[in-house]
Amino acid sequence: MLDAETKRRIDTCRDILVGKVPDPKSQVEQITVALIYKFMDDMDLEAVKLGGNSTFFTGEYEKFRWSKLVAPGVTGQDMLNTYSDALTKMVENDGLPALFRQIFRNAYLPYRDPETLRSFLREINNFTYDHSERLGDAFEYLLSVLGSQGDAGQFRTPRHIIDFMVEIIDPQKNEVILDPACGTAGFLISAYKHILKKNSSDVNGNETENAGDAAEQAIENPKQFKGDLLNQVDRQRLAESIKGYDISPDMVRLSLVNLYLHGFADPKVEEYDTLTSEDKWTELADVILANPPFMSPKGGIKPHTKFQVQSKRSEVLFVDYIAEHLTPTGRAAIVVPEGIIFQSQSAYVDLRKMLVKNHLAAVISLPAGVFNPYSGVKTSILILDRAVAKASKHVAFFKIENDGFQLGAQRKAQKGSQLPKVVAELTAWMQAARSGAGEELEGTLCNAVERRKIAANGDYNLSGERYSDEQQRTSAFPLVKFEEVCTFEYGKSLPKAARKDGPYHVMGSNGPSGHHNEYLVKGPGIVVGRKGSAGEVVWVDNDFFPIDTTYFVKLTDEASTDLRYVYHLLRTLNLPELRGGAGIPGLNRNDVYKKFKLPLPPLEVQQEIVAEIEGYQRVIDGARAVIDNYRPQIPIDPEWDVLPLEEMCLIQRGKFSHRPRNDPKFYGGKYPFIQTGDVVRAGGGKVNFTQTLNEDGLGVSKLFQPPVVLITIAANIGDTAVLDYPACFPDSVVGLTPLEGTNPKYLEIMMRTQKEHLNRIAPQAAQKNINIEILKTVKLPRPATDIQQELVAEIEAEQAIVDGNRDLIARFERKLDAAIACVWDEAKADEETA
């Protein structure tokens, strides 16, 4: 397992390089090559120490030995010249195995600064490994900084998700295992680890106490398992049968290093374009594991003609390739974007049709935050198993909400991972399906859907929610088909040249936009988000409103249905759960129609429910008006001193210049880090923080001591809060530390009264902001300290009344929700239980 000192050294190497090599992937490459370079020298020294001979640095290459490169007295320029020369010449060194020569192919030094190189190589020199296991752990940590290459649609798969997929597919020692877009070879290493573990006498058949803890699973190294049940023939076959391709030579280099450091003496990873080259088309695999790129280059892929599905989209072609390259008993697990699940373009439909008929065993929906902090992209896992597809009339659908980590940016470990449960349930079902023992699928996370039902409407949609209509909510009132109550209609998004100015706001999926007079809908009415804010339900009071890329609700029978009742009813449905799509999430109205039936009481009952709801709403609106309009008012005595702000407090801007977004090097420690949004939410009161910094974070931030009044100077200008504990904050927030004679709360209240003034004088720009010089122009009255305290007590009494209105809103919102929920049986059951 990675030790703290090694982690610190890697972080230091990155910090040294960042000024000259800002790209994380290039940093990883530079550190990788240097570590391998030094590691070869370490191995030579170890061989000599044991009575053997040097292997790597002999003959004319002896001058490049690492120990000579960093020896005392070597100048920075000499070090630069020797190292640059070594990188270009090492690929010609016949003393290196072919693997090592491939690692050094195309290696070069991207900068010419002797001092940067000296600092970098001196830090690398602190790595003293005489074997590769600990170096493998260090390299695995180094790869974690890659995270995402979003421009290529490539996101590094979290280790616990890789292990989860491998556990389901269960690769065997005699099978060919392939990743056709292998990146850093995570899937291949996990498959190797799985086989070693199953073939080790000390762990075979035993589960550890932490089997359900994703954080514990994620640190296992293959070399933990001795694989003593494998004979020499098994090991040789295994070494030849684990293969990977990648189009990027940089990724090939990284995967070769990763595999070597995890026990592969001669890894089988090649630079190969899986989608445009035909060279390996006839080669099949028993197991394929992959997280292929989601994005296609501009203009699309230009594939060869052997694909069954005709497309230029990389995600479609990769899934097609994987399905077509499985042996008759082959299995695959593939991470896919939501477009594969439900996109209506013909290529996606053709692909799903092929999968459902011949390959698909299961679809596992993952939470949207699995790839955080690099991306919030929503993904699923397709499980292909040709034997199951042939034997079973069903496809299994699973929905995971807890993968063992919180879904926030920091992805902290949490208990209750559902991954082991899915592995157990899905594995048991597939084994039963293959053997013909039955197809029942039981569990809270899953359901089995007949293939003919998936094929019924011709689009082969793979969204599990779409087929869960048997879980329909019940009501004491008649449940009618959605379309018998209302339908979702939509307008069109006109090209700019065709738009005509008009008096009405266009209602789009993300709210009103420009003024147009096209596609007018008679109001008032209901708007439902179709893209972007898909599934959000909004009431529009206008007499007319144009519709753009969104739905409006049309009643099927106006004589028997109250529009306001339908509005409140739609808000009880979880329409956003049906969102899907790669890129901008969308809502398909047909999915809504199939998923829901609606309770329809008599018209007079609908109107009674609406009257009750709107009575509650008037109370809520009144309380909200009190909150929105309240401003602390302090009667100013002309006898009070009026002082410049800088004479009342120390004005200091927050510091967080490096901004490594959610980098674990900086986050997750004990020091509160206050962000702009935290101050805005505080509303003048005590601020609650959502993130923390560790000690490394203090290198790019600053710890402020209380009491401090915080004021935002960008985006939300002039929002304030009182800080009464030590904390850090970014440069978008200014801290006002009261000087003697200034009450902190009085200062916060007075600064709150300046919000409109500060927004008025802020420079006009794309995003308004102010600076410390503008704050210095503020002058505030400052009475004696006892008067300040009296004024603060009075304002706090008023604030208590305002807070009471917040309480009132919360209470009446619950009453409002209960009023519409009464049409559902479960609401009545809850009341009876209470």
KERO-846343 format. One record per residue (C-alpha): x, y, z. Coordinates in steps of 0.5 Angstrom, whole numbers, plus 2048, in hexadecimal, padded with zeros to 3 digits. Example, Ala and Ser with C-alpha at 12.3 -4.5 7.8 and 13.67 -1.06 7.14 Angstrom:
2
8197F7810
81B7FE80E
# end
This chain:
834
800800800
8028077FE
80680A804
805812806
80D813804
80C8117FD
8068147FC
80981B7FF
80F81A7FA
80B8197F4
80781F7F6
80D8237F6
80F8207EF
8098237EC
80A82A7F0
81182A7ED
80F8297E6
80882D7E6
80B8337E4
80F8307DE
80A82A7DC
80382D7DE
7FF8277DB
7FE8217E0
7FF81B7DB
80681E7D9
80881F7E0
8068177E1
80A8167DB
81081A7DE
8108167E5
80E8107E2
8158107DD
8198127E3
81780D7E8
8188087E3
81F80B7E1
82180B7E8
81D8047EA
8228017E4
8288037E8
8258017EE
8257FA7EB
82C7FA7E8
82F7FC7EF
82B7F67F3
82D7F17EE
8347F37EF
8337F37F6
8317EC7F6
8377EA7F2
8347EB7EB
8357F07E5
8327F67E3
82D7F57DD
82A7FC7DB
8308017DC
8367FE7D8
83B7FF7D3
83A8067D0
8338077D4
8378067DA
83880E7DA
83180F7DB
83080B7E1
82B80F7E6
83080F7EC
8358137E7
8308177E5
82E81A7EC
8358197EF
83881F7F3
83B8247EF
8378237E9
83582A7E6
82E82B7E4
83082C7DD
8348267DD
82E8227E0
8298257DB
82E8237D5
82F81C7D8
82781B7D9
82581E7D3
82A8197CF
8288137D3
8218147D1
8228147CA
82780E7CA
8248097CF
8208077CA
8268047C6
8298007CC
8297F97CA
82A7F87D2
8237FA7D3
81D7F57D2
8187F77CD
8137F97D2
8187FE7D5
81A8017CE
8138027CC
8128067D2
81780A7D0
81580B7C9
8138127C8
8158147CF
81881B7CF
8198217D4
8148277D2
81882C7D5
81F82F7D6
8208327DD
82582F7E1
8238317E7
81C82E7E7
81F8277E4
8248277EA
81F8287EF
81A8237EC
82081D7EB
82281E7F2
81B81D7F4
81B8177F0
8218157F3
81E8147FA
81A80E7F7
81E8087F9
81B8017F7
81E7FB7F6
8187F77F3
8127FA7F0
80C7F87F4
80C7FF7F8
80E8037F2
8088007EF
8048037F5
8078097F4
8068097EC
7FE8077ED
7FE80E7F2
8018127EC
7FC80F7E7
7F78127EB
7F88197EA
7F78187E2
7EF8177E4
7EC81A7DE
7EE81B7D7
7E781E7D5
7E98217CF
7E981A7CC
7E38177D0
7E88137D5
7E78137DC
7EC80E7E0
7E78097E3
7E78097EB
7EB8027EE
7E58007F2
7E08007EB
7E67FC7E7
7E67F77ED
7DE7F77ED
7DE7F57E5
7E37F07E6
7E07ED7EB
7D97EC7E7
7DD7E97E1
7E17E57E5
7E77E47E0
7EB7DD7E1
7F27DB7E0
7F17D77D9
7ED7DD7D6
7F07E37D1
7EE7E97D4
7EE7F07D0
7ED7F77D1
7ED7FB7CA
7EE8027CD
7F28007D3
7F58077D5
7F98057DC
7F77FE7DC
7F37FE7E2
7EE7F97DF
7F47F47DD
7F77F57E4
7F07F47E8
7EF7ED7E4
7F67EB7E5
7F57EC7ED
7EE7E97ED
7F17E27E9
7F77E27EE
7F27E37F4
7EE7DD7F2
7F47D97F1
7F77DB7F8
7F77D57FD
7F77DA803
7F17DF800
7ED7DA7FB
7E67DA7FD
7E77DE803
7E47E5804
7E77EB808
7E37EF80D
7E47F5809
7E17F1802
7DB7F7802
7E07FD803
7E18007FD
7E7804800
7EA7FD802
7E97FA7FC
7ED7FF7F8
7F47FE7FB
7F57F77F9
7FB7F67F5
7FC7EF7F1
8027EE7F5
7FF7ED7FB
7FC7E67F8
8017E17F7
7FD7DD7F2
8017D67F4
7FB7D27F1
7FD7D47EA
8027D07E7
8087D27E2
8047D07DC
7FE7D47DF
8027DA7E0
8057DA7D9
7FE7DA7D6
7FC7E07DB
8027E47D9
8007E37D1
7F97E47D2
7F87EA7D6
7F87F07D0
7F77F77CF
7F67FC7C9
7F68047C9
7F78097C4
7FB80D7C8
80380C7C8
8038107CF
7FE80B7D2
8018057CF
8088077D3
8048087D9
8008027D9
8077FE7D8
80A8017DE
8048007E2
8037F87E0
80B7F77E1
80A7FA7E8
8047F67E9
8087EF7E8
8087EF7E0
80F7ED7DD
80D7EE7D6
8067F27D6
8027F17CF
8007F87CE
8007FB7C7
7FF8017C4
7F98007BF
7F38047BD
7ED7FF7BE
7E88037BA
7EC8047B3
7F17FE7B3
7EF7F77B0
7F57F47B2
7F27F07B9
7EB7F07B6
7EB7E87B6
7EE7E87BE
7E97E67C3
7E97E67CA
7E57E27D0
7E57E87D4
7E57F07D2
7E57F57D7
7E57FD7D5
7E38047D7
7E48067D0
7E480E7CE
7DD8117CE
7DF8177C9
7E08167C1
7E581B7BE
7E28217B9
7DF81E7B3
7DE8177B7
7E28107B6
7E480E7AF
7E38067B1
7E58007AC
7DF7FC7A9
7DF7F67AE
7DA7F97B3
7D37F67B4
7D17FD7B6
7D28037B1
7D48097B5
7D980F7B6
7D880F7BD
7DE80C7C1
7DA8097C7
7D58067C2
7DB8037BE
7DF8017C5
7D97FD7C8
7D77FA7C1
7DF7F87C0
7DF7F47C7
7D87F17C6
7DB7EE7BF
7E17EC7C2
7DF7E77C8
7DF7E07C7
7D97DC7C7
7DA7DB7CF
7DD7E27CF
7DB7E77D5
7DC7EF7D5
7DB7F57DA
7DB7FC7D6
7DA8037D9
7D68077D5
7D280E7D5
7CB80F7D5
7CA8107CD
7CC8087CC
7C68077D1
7C080B7CE
7C380F7C8
7BE80F7C2
7C280F7BC
7C28097B8
7C98077B9
7C88077C1
7C18037C0
7C57FE7BB
7CA7FD7C0
7C57FC7C6
7C17F77C2
7C77F37C0
7C97F37C7
7C27F17CA
7C27EB7C5
7C97E87C6
7CD7EB7CB
7CA7EF7D1
7C97EC7D8
7C87F27DC
7C87F97DD
7CB7FD7E3
7CA8047E4
7CF8087E8
7CE80E7EC
7D08157E8
7D58167ED
7DA8107EC
7DF8147E8
7DF81A7EC
7E381E7ED
7E581E7E6
7DE81D7E3
7D781D7E5
7D58197DF
7D08137E0
7D280C7DE
7CF8057DE
7D37FE7DD
7D17F97D8
7D27F27DA
7D27EE7D3
7D27E67D4
7D17E27CE
7CF7DC7D1
7CA7E07D6
7C77E47D0
7C67DD7CC
7C37DA7D2
7BE7DF7D5
7B87E37D3
7BA7E87D8
7BF7EE7D9
7C17F07E0
7C07F77E2
7C47FA7E8
7C48017EB
7CA8037F0
7C98097F5
7CF8087F9
7D58057F6
7D98067FD
7DB80D7FC
7D78147FD
7D58177F6
7D881E7F8
7DF8207F5
7E381D7FA
7E08167FA
7E1814801
7E080D803
7DA80B806
7D7805809
7D1801805
7D48007FE
7CF7FC7FA
7D47F97F5
7D57F37F9
7CD7F27F9
7CD7F37F2
7D37EE7F0
7CF7E97F4
7C97E97F1
7CB7EA7EA
7D07E57EB
7CB7E07ED
7C67E27E8
7CA7E17E2
7CD7DA7E5
7C57D87E5
7C47DB7DF
7CA7D77DB
7C87D07DE
7C07D17DD
7BF7D17E4
7BA7D77E4
7BA7DE7E3
7B77E17E9
7BB7E77EB
7B97EA7F2
7BC7F07F6
7BB7F77F8
7C07FA7F2
7BD7F67EC
7B87F37E8
7B87EF7E2
7B57F17DB
7B37EC7D6
7B77EE7CF
7B07EE7CB
7AE7F37D0
7B47F77CE
7B37F67C7
7AC7F87C7
7AC7FF7C5
7B27FE7C0
7B78037C4
7BA7FE7C8
7BB8037CE
7BF8007D4
7BD8057D9
7BA8007DF
7B68067E1
7B28057DB
7B07FE7DD
7AE7FF7E4
7A68007E3
7A57FB7E7
7A77FF7ED
7A18047EC
79F8087F2
7988077F4
79280B7F5
78B80B7F8
78980F7F2
78980C7EB
79080B7E8
79080D7E1
79580D7DB
7998137DB
7978157D4
7908157D6
79181B7DB
79681F7D7
79C81F7D2
7A28227D1
7A38267CB
7A982A7C8
7AB8307C4
7B18317C0
7B88347C1
7B88397BB
7BF83B7B8
7C18427BA
7BF8457B3
7B88427B3
7B68457B9
7B284B7BA
7B18507BF
7AB8507C4
7A88527CA
7A984B7CE
7AE8477D1
7B08417CE
7AF83B7D3
7B58367D2
7B88307D6
7BC8357DA
7B783B7DB
7B58417D7
7BA8437D2
7B98497CD
7B284C7CB
7AF8497C5
7A88487C2
7A98417BF
7A583A7C1
7A183E7C6
79D83A7CB
79783D7CE
79883E7D6
79883D7DC
79B8367DB
7A08317DD
7A78307DA
7AC82A7DB
7B382A7DA
7B58267D4
7BC8277D4
7C182A7D9
7BD82A7DF
7B98247DC
7B38227E0
7B28297E4
7AB82B7E5
7A98337E4
7A38377E4
7A383D7DF
79E8427E1
79E8467DA
7988467D6
79C8447D0
7A38417D0
7A883E7CA
7AB8377CB
7B28357C9
7B682F7CB
7B182D7D0
7AA82A7D1
7A382D7D3
79E8297D6
7978287D2
7918267D6
78E8207D2
7878227D5
7868297D8
77F8277DA
7818227DF
7888247E1
78B82B7E5
79182D7E2
7948307E9
7928297EC
7978267E6
79C82A7E8
79D8287EF
79C8217ED
7A28217E8
7A68247EE
7A581E7F2
7A88197EC
7AF8197EC
7B081B7E5
7B781C7E5
7B98157E7
7B78137DF
7BC8187DD
7C28157D8
7C78177D3
7CE8187D2
7CF81F7D2
7C98237D4
7C481F7D7
7BD81E7D4
7B681C7D6
7B38177D1
7AB8187D2
7AA8117D0
7AE80F7D6
7A98137DA
7A38107D7
7A58097D8
7A880A7DF
7A280E7E2
79A80D7E3
7978137E6
7918137EC
78B8177E9
7868197EF
78081D7ED
7818247EA
77E8277F1
7838237F5
7888257F0
78682C7F2
78682B7F9
78D8297F9
78F82F7F5
78C8337FA
78F830800
7968307FD
7958387FA
79383A801
799837804
79D83A7FE
79B841800
79D840807
7A483E804
7A48447FF
7A3849805
7A884680A
7AD846804
7AC84D802
7AE84F80A
7B484B809
7B684E802
7B4855804
7B785580B
7BD85A80B
7C185B812
7BF863813
7C4867818
7C286E819
7C8872818
7C987781E
7CD87D81A
7D187E820
7D587781F
7DB87781C
7DC875815
7E2871813
7E586E80D
7E486680D
7EC86580E
7EC869814
7E7864817
7EA85E815
7EF85A811
7ED85980A
7F0852807
7EF84F801
7EE847802
7F48437FE
7F383D7FA
7F883E7F4
7F98377F2
7F28357F1
7F382D7F1
7EC82C7F0
7EA8267F5
7F18237F5
7F281E7FB
7F98217FC
7F68287FE
7EF826801
7EC821806
7EF82480C
7ED827813
7EE82F810
7E783180E
7E7834807
7E183A806
7DF83A7FF
7DB8407FC
7D583C7FC
7D583A803
7D5842805
7CF843800
7CB83D804
7CD84080B
7C9846809
7CC84B80F
7CD845814
7D2840816
7D583D810
7D583580F
7DB83280B
7DA82D806
7E282B805
7E882B809
7EF82C807
7F5827809
7FC82A80B
7FE82A804
7F882E803
7FB834807
801834802
7FC8387FD
7F783B802
7F783F809
7F483D810
7F0843812
7EF84481A
7E884681C
7E584A81D
7E484C816
7DE84F812
7DE84C80B
7DC84F805
7DB84D7FD
7DF8517F8
7DD84D7F2
7D784A7EF
7D284B7F5
7D58527F7
7D48547FE
7D184E801
7D484E809
7D584980E
7D8848815
7DE843816
7DF84181D
7E483C81C
7EB83B818
7EA83A811
7ED83B80A
7E983F804
7EB8407FD
7EC8477F9
7E58487F7
7E48497FF
7E784F803
7E784E80B
7E685480F
7EA853816
7E785881B
7EC85D81E
7EB85F825
7E4863826
7E085F821
7DB85A822
7DC85481D
7D485381D
7D385B81C
7D885B817
7D5855813
7CE859813
7D185F811
7D485C80B
7CE859809
7CB85F808
7D0861803
7CE85B7FF
7CA85F7FA
7CF8657FA
7D58607F8
7D185D7F3
7D08647F0
7D78667F0
7DA8607ED
7DD8607E7
7D985E7E1
7DC8587DE
7DA8517DC
7DA84F7E3
7D98557E8
7DE8557EE
7E18597F3
7E885A7F6
7EB85C7FC
7ED8637F9
7E58647F8
7E48617FF
7E8867802
7E486C7FF
7DE869804
7DD86E80A
7D986B810
7D686F816
7D986C81D
7D686E823
7D986C82A
7D986482B
7D3864830
7CF86782B
7D1862826
7D085C82B
7C985F82C
7C7860824
7CA859823
7C5856828
7BF85A825
7C185781E
7C2850821
7BB851824
7B885381D
7BC84D819
7B984881E
7B284A81B
7B5849814
7B7842816
7B0841819
7AE842812
7B383D80F
7B0838814
7A983A812
7AB83980A
7AD83280C
7A7830810
7A283280B
7A682F805
7A5829809
79E82A809
79E82C802
7A1825800
79C821804
796825801
7988227FA
79B81B7FC
79481A7FF
7928177F9
7978117F9
79680C7FE
79D80C801
79B813804
795810807
79980A80A
79E80F80D
799813810
79680D814
79C80B816
79E812819
# end
